[in-house]
Amino acid sequence: MKRGLTGIAEVSKALKDVGVDDSNLAFNLTWHDWLNLRSLCDISEVITKAAVARENSRGAHFREDFPDAGAMEDSDFTVAQLKDGDVNVTREPVKFTIVKPGETVLPHGAPETLVANP
């Protein structure tokens, strides 16, 4: 993942050196492609830094160095902020305010799923 961050930074830096004709940006597909690539670099950096910050595995987000999912009560979410031109990623605990892990909002005796069986 750290090598990926280096590659993302290289592409981002190279994009700054690419000139695009700005005489008509509304219908300039090259300009739109440049903006899309710039956005892809930004979100790729956020996703990769969030993955590096994660210290557990859950669902499709598996880490060999942190294979345990951990307790749901200890769940946290990722906060990504741009500070001084750099993406800063932190983790904050999930506040279970409506339903807690292991609890349900379904009425007593209701099936575990509301999907009808065929």
N, C-alpha and C positions, 0 to 999 in steps of 0.2 A: 504494500500500500504506500509505503514511503517512496518507493521508486516511481509509483504512479503519480504521486504528488509532484515529483520533480518533472515528469513528462508534461503534466498539466501546466506547470509554471512555464516550461519552455514554449509550449503552444501559445499561452497567454502573452508571453513576451514577444513572440514572433508576430502575433496579431497586431500589436501596437505599431509595427513597422510596415504594415500593409496599407497601401493607399487605395481609396475608393473614390470614384468620381462622385462629387456631391452636387452636381448641377441640377439633378432632379431625384431627390431621395424617395419620393412617394412611390415611384414605379421602378426603382432601381433594385433589381433582384440581387445584384452583387452586394449592395448595401444591406439588404435584408439577410442574406446568407452570412455576412460578417457579423451582424447583430446576433443571429442565432448561434453561431459558433462561439461568440463572446459569452453568451448566456450559458451554453453547454459547458464551457470552461469553468465559469463561476459555480454552477450547480455541481459539477464533478468534483471541484475542490471541497465544497461543503459536504457532499456525501462521503468522500474519502476521509476527510478529517473527522467526521462523525463516526465512521467505522473504526478509525484508529482509537478514538476516545472510548468506544464501547468496551466494557470488560465482562461481557457475558455473551451467550449465544441464545437466540430466540428465533424460531421460525426459520426463514431463509437466511437470516443473518448469523452465520456460523463462523466462529473463530476457533482455529485449532489451539491457540494458546489460552483461550477461555471457553472450553467446551460446555461448561455448566450453564444452564439457563438462569439459575438463581431463583430465589423466592419471588413470587408475584408481588408480595407486599413491599419488596425492596426495588420495585420497578422505577426507572427514571426515564426521562425523555431528553432529547438533544436540543440545546439552544445554540443557534449559530448567529453571530453578530459580526458586522463589519466594523472594525475599530482601527483607525489610522491606516486604512488601506489593506488591512490584513484580516482574514477570516478567523474569528476566535470562537472555538467550540467548547461549551461547558455542558454539564449534566445537571438536571434538577429532578428531585423526586416527584413522582406522580402522586397527586393528592386525590385519593379515592373518596369523593364527596357524595356520590349517588349510590354506587354499589361497590362493595369491597370484594377482593378475590375470594372465591368460594361462596359468595352470596348470590342471590338471584332477585330480580325485580318481578319475576313471574308469580302469579297467585299460587297459593298452597295447592298442591296436587296437580298443577299444570304439567303437561309433558315438557321434557327438556328442550324440545324444538317445536316451533309452531308450524313447521312444514308438514303437510299431510302426507301420510304414508300411502303409496300407490296400492 
